[in-house]
Amino acid sequence: MSSHADPDLTRLRIIFVAQRDAHGWTYEELAERSGVSRQTLLNISSGKYNGDLKTWMKLARAFNTSLDELLAPVWE
């Protein structure tokens, strides 16, 4: 039986902050581009909320990357 490490969901906040910074977008700009509410973005940024699959799919599209590529660091 093979064992797989569990994802480190604490990295979601780090991934989000790094991507937003890399694109130079304000929360308002990212909300507009992604269709995710500004409050949800703030909650992800602060670690209060990890987001759901739909949220991360919208963010991946806004950041012009695949969901797999965007979330890969949670498995490292």
Backbone hydrogen bonds, N-H to C=O, Kabsch-Sander energy under -0.5 kcal/mol:
donor,donor_aa,acceptor,acceptor_aa,energy
8,D,74,V,-3.3
9,L,7,P,-1.2
11,R,8,D,-1.9
12,L,9,L,-1.4
14,I,10,T,-0.6
15,I,11,R,-2.9
16,F,12,L,-2.6
17,V,13,R,-2.6
18,A,14,I,-2.4
19,Q,15,I,-2.3
20,R,16,F,-2.6
21,D,17,V,-2.5
22,A,18,A,-2.5
23,H,19,Q,-1.8
24,G,20,R,-1.0
25,W,20,R,-1.5
30,L,26,T,-2.5
31,A,27,Y,-2.4
32,E,28,E,-2.2
33,R,29,E,-2.5
34,S,30,L,-2.5
35,G,31,A,-2.4
41,L,37,S,-2.2
42,L,38,R,-2.5
43,N,39,Q,-2.3
44,I,40,T,-2.3
45,S,41,L,-2.5
46,S,42,L,-1.9
47,G,43,N,-0.6
47,G,44,I,-0.9
48,K,43,N,-1.6
49,Y,43,N,-1.6
56,W,52,D,-2.3
57,M,53,L,-2.3
58,K,54,K,-2.1
59,L,55,T,-2.2
60,A,56,W,-2.5
61,R,57,M,-2.0
62,A,58,K,-2.3
63,F,59,L,-2.7
64,N,61,R,-1.1
65,T,60,A,-2.5
70,L,66,S,-2.6
71,L,67,L,-2.4
72,A,68,D,-1.0
74,V,71,L,-1.9
75,W,72,A,-2.1
76,E,73,P,-1.0
